Amino acid sequence: MSKKPLILGIESSCDETAASLITENEQGDPIVLSNIISSQVDVHKDFGGVVPELAARSHIEKIDLIVQKAIDESGAKIQDIDAIASTAGPGLIVCLSVGLSFGKALSASLKKPFIAVNHLEGHALSPKLNSKLDYPYLLLLISGGHSQFLSVSGLGKYKRLGTTIDDALGEAFDKTAKLLGVEFPGGPQIEILAKKGNPNKYDLPKPIFNKGGCNLSFAGLKTAVLKISKNIKTDQEKFDLAACFQKTIEDILNKKTNVAFKEFEKQNIIKNKVFVAAGGVAANKGIRSMLINLCKEKNYQSMFPPINLCGDNAAMIAMVGLEKFKSKQFNYLDFPAKPRWSLDTDAIFLKGAGVKL
């Protein structure tokens, strides 16, 4: 029996220091042997957001310990590792450089292949960690820094169908939470507050709702929340605003996903219609439930990563590493950190009020 590849994944693009080892079974299904994530919530909560220099310092302090813990928990030996996959972008460059440099150094010392991974591709492939996922599929990537619809036709083959022209969805959640007085990271708490509120109390705007294809905009919505939050006097009003924000987001994503379905079907010959939602915001149960119901209506199979693998983690980085290892897609050790790194390299940059839709 031939040895199955053993891949070490390393992630340090923002404020999680993470390492994971994965391999695969005889059928080629991935097996997560370890997945260690060290959060920096306590480091940044007093600042209301991630401070890059503090995040980088924390990565430097922990990276060797986290990698060693991942190796120990996997039951493997460091000499057994077949390749090292590190996040190279996008993200905060001072943070990316820590995991990237560590991965390169380990690759050189072990004389094993090095694989530079696009963090977004990690999210895109993350459902493969617990499900059979065949190409092509429609991807909704919703995270703290990114919100986009992509047609995925193979490993490294992405076509962007729509994106945010201003804020990412995760950023909109976090900023709304901050306006409501919720401690960082507040985004996940919005859904909890929303359950106590009236989702019809406030009429919030839905920017570019009826135009712009499946492009997204959240800045105007955030501004409306800011204005209303200034006049909130009770906890119940806070809960009502959270509920209205949650409902408005679900309405926007429902409409834009419908548009994305049509665009995806125009561009692909599809036998089985598959829709994947990934990224940190894909852990939002209200959004998940809405998307699952929409997929049932439109005869799509809906797929999500496990809740604990929606946020930044190294198992998804190792998953990309495993796929690339099998097709011998390796990188030289001079591969640079890329704070901006689009999955669709041909897509034009869309940002700001001057964007024509």
Buried (B, 14 or more C-beta within 10 A) or exposed (E): EEEBBBBBBBBBBBBBBBBBBBBBEEEEEBBBBBBBBBBBEEBBEEEBEBBBEBBBBBBBEBBEEBBEBBBBBBEBEBEBBBBBBBBBBBBBBBBBBBBBBBBBEBBEEBEBBBBBBBBBBBBBBBBBBBBEBEEBBBBBBBBBBBBBBBBBBEBBEBBBBBBBBBBBBBBBBBBBBBBBEBEBBBBBBBBEBBEEBBBEBBEBBBBBBEEBBBBBBBBBBBEBBEEBBEEBEEEEBBBBBBBBBBBBBBBBBBBBBEBBBEBBBEBBEEEEBBBBBBBBBBBBEBBBEBBBEBBEEBEBBBBBBBEEBBBBBBBBBBBBBBBBBEEEBBBEEEBEBBBEBBBBEEBEEBEEEEBEE
